[in-house]
Structure formats: C-alpha cells, structure tokens
Amino acid sequence: MEELGTVEEALPSLRFRVKLDTGRELLGYLSGKMRQDNIRVVVGDRVRVKVEPVGNVHRIVRRLEWRER
C-alpha cells in the first residue's frame, strides 16, 4: 500500500522520518532506484511511501514534484 507524506527529519544511512497525511509517523529508507539515480530527498519534501504490513521500516519510492504536491 502506498501513501503520501512529508519528510520531517533526515537520519544517517539514507533513512528519513516521514509524517504521513493520515497523521502516522514512520521510518523510511530510499528505494534502490532512487539511490541509483541520485535523487535527493531533503526535509520538507513530499514523498510517496510504500508501507509494508510487517516491520517498522518502510520504502520511499518517489519524491513528488512541485506540481504533484
């Protein structure tokens, strides 16, 4: 399941604290394609997060462009 959120804090090892639009806060890491293509994510960016049903670390799959925010 994918949800939208905002990056609240940048942590070491390309991990980020993300606050979802639903109000839930979670820990996310950059997907392999985003790392491979050198897509930068900074605090305040809107992102799409793939929320895993098991575990507490989720994958950031897309940084939304300004038109999509």
Backbone bond lengths (Angstrom), bond angles and torsions (degrees), N, CA, C in turn:
res aa  C-N    CA-C-N  psi(-1)  N-CA   C-N-CA  omega(-1)  CA-C   N-CA-C  phi
1 M - - - 1.437 - - 1.532 108.77 -
2 E 1.307 117.17 132.81 1.462 121.54 -179.83 1.524 109.77 -107.34
3 E 1.325 115.18 139.52 1.462 121.45 178.73 1.522 109.37 -135.06
4 L 1.329 116.29 159.74 1.458 122.09 178.64 1.518 109.89 -98.16
5 G 1.344 115.54 148.03 1.454 119.88 178.81 1.512 111.47 -160.63
6 T 1.330 115.93 -178.45 1.451 123.69 -179.27 1.518 108.89 -123.71
7 V 1.334 116.51 136.19 1.466 121.29 178.70 1.526 108.19 -72.69
8 E 1.324 116.19 122.79 1.463 121.95 -178.42 1.524 112.13 -98.66
9 E 1.344 117.12 -32.79 1.460 120.30 -174.50 1.525 109.15 -153.99
10 A 1.340 116.53 139.34 1.465 122.38 175.06 1.526 108.33 -97.14
11 L 1.322 116.37 128.49 1.458 122.99 -178.77 1.533 109.34 -114.16
12 P 1.331 118.88 167.89 1.465 120.69 177.93 1.537 111.80 -62.87
13 S 1.323 116.01 161.70 1.476 124.09 176.23 1.524 112.85 63.82
14 L 1.326 117.24 37.48 1.468 122.91 178.00 1.521 113.03 54.52
15 R 1.311 115.80 39.36 1.464 121.43 174.52 1.521 108.49 -109.66
16 F 1.326 115.32 152.43 1.452 121.13 -175.81 1.520 109.95 -140.41
17 R 1.332 115.59 146.45 1.457 120.62 171.83 1.525 105.72 -93.39
18 V 1.336 116.03 122.81 1.460 122.19 -174.17 1.523 109.33 -119.11
19 K 1.329 115.58 133.91 1.464 120.41 174.36 1.528 107.68 -103.79
20 L 1.327 115.88 117.16 1.457 121.03 -178.98 1.521 110.67 -74.88
21 D 1.331 115.77 161.62 1.464 120.76 178.62 1.523 111.38 -63.69
22 T 1.321 117.01 -22.32 1.467 121.13 179.32 1.523 111.93 -78.90
23 G 1.349 117.61 -7.74 1.453 121.93 179.12 1.520 113.83 101.66
24 R 1.323 116.93 -10.64 1.467 121.79 -179.08 1.522 109.82 -78.17
25 E 1.349 117.31 140.99 1.463 122.08 176.61 1.507 109.16 -108.16
26 L 1.346 116.90 138.17 1.454 120.14 -179.66 1.514 111.18 -146.50
27 L 1.320 115.36 169.80 1.449 123.27 179.41 1.518 108.15 -101.26
28 G 1.328 117.30 130.90 1.458 120.46 -178.51 1.515 111.74 -132.11
29 Y 1.326 115.43 154.93 1.466 121.06 175.94 1.520 108.57 -126.33
30 L 1.338 116.75 158.26 1.456 121.12 -178.90 1.515 110.68 -72.74
31 S 1.327 116.45 139.07 1.461 120.31 176.73 1.530 109.13 -70.15
32 G 1.316 115.87 163.80 1.462 121.67 -177.62 1.515 113.28 -60.62
33 K 1.331 118.01 -40.08 1.468 121.62 -179.96 1.526 110.98 -65.08
34 M 1.333 116.68 -37.97 1.462 119.41 179.57 1.520 110.27 -67.86
35 R 1.337 117.10 -37.78 1.466 120.34 176.77 1.516 110.46 -67.92
36 Q 1.319 116.60 -43.18 1.461 122.07 -178.19 1.535 111.14 -63.10
37 D 1.319 117.09 -39.39 1.466 121.42 -178.10 1.523 113.11 -89.93
38 N 1.354 117.43 6.29 1.467 123.16 177.74 1.527 113.02 56.04
39 I 1.312 116.68 43.06 1.463 121.10 176.86 1.519 107.98 -82.75
40 R 1.318 116.35 121.58 1.458 121.91 -176.97 1.520 110.74 -88.60
41 V 1.308 115.35 138.93 1.460 121.76 175.78 1.519 107.28 -123.95
42 V 1.328 116.96 129.54 1.455 121.63 -179.45 1.526 109.09 -126.00
43 V 1.317 115.72 166.85 1.459 121.31 180.00 1.531 109.18 -58.65
44 G 1.321 115.87 133.48 1.461 121.17 -179.76 1.514 113.81 99.98
45 D 1.333 118.50 -14.00 1.460 121.74 179.33 1.519 110.92 -70.02
46 R 1.331 115.69 144.48 1.464 121.43 172.46 1.524 107.16 -87.55
47 V 1.320 117.40 133.88 1.462 121.73 -176.73 1.523 110.24 -135.74
48 R 1.336 114.26 158.15 1.462 121.49 171.82 1.522 106.72 -103.54
49 V 1.319 116.81 127.96 1.465 122.68 -174.64 1.525 109.18 -117.47
50 K 1.335 115.80 131.64 1.462 120.22 173.02 1.524 106.95 -87.76
51 V 1.313 116.03 111.30 1.462 121.93 -176.29 1.523 108.35 -88.17
52 E 1.325 116.05 119.97 1.459 122.18 179.12 1.526 109.07 -85.09
53 P 1.343 117.98 139.80 1.464 119.66 -179.75 1.530 113.09 -70.06
54 V 1.326 117.24 -25.92 1.463 121.52 -178.83 1.522 108.43 -118.05
55 G 1.329 117.70 139.36 1.461 120.84 178.85 1.511 111.61 96.70
56 N 1.330 114.32 170.56 1.461 117.86 -176.84 1.526 112.90 -118.62
57 V 1.338 118.18 6.67 1.460 121.42 176.65 1.526 107.88 -115.75
58 H 1.332 116.32 128.98 1.454 121.60 -173.33 1.529 109.48 -121.07
59 R 1.342 117.46 163.98 1.453 121.89 -171.71 1.524 111.86 -103.36
60 I 1.333 116.18 129.79 1.469 122.08 174.10 1.522 106.43 -86.71
61 V 1.339 116.98 114.63 1.459 120.44 -173.32 1.528 113.76 -103.24
62 R 1.343 117.77 -16.00 1.465 118.51 -178.59 1.522 110.19 -158.31
63 R 1.324 115.30 139.31 1.466 121.55 170.42 1.514 106.55 -98.37
64 L 1.314 117.32 123.22 1.458 120.46 -175.14 1.519 110.68 -76.16
65 E 1.322 115.36 141.23 1.459 120.85 177.01 1.521 108.85 -77.23
66 W 1.311 117.06 167.53 1.454 120.79 -175.97 1.524 111.86 -60.36
67 R 1.350 118.34 -30.19 1.468 121.32 179.62 1.524 111.53 -69.50
68 E 1.343 116.70 -28.76 1.458 121.21 -175.33 1.526 113.01 -89.44
69 R 1.317 117.79 -7.83 1.454 121.25 -175.26 1.489 109.01 -76.71
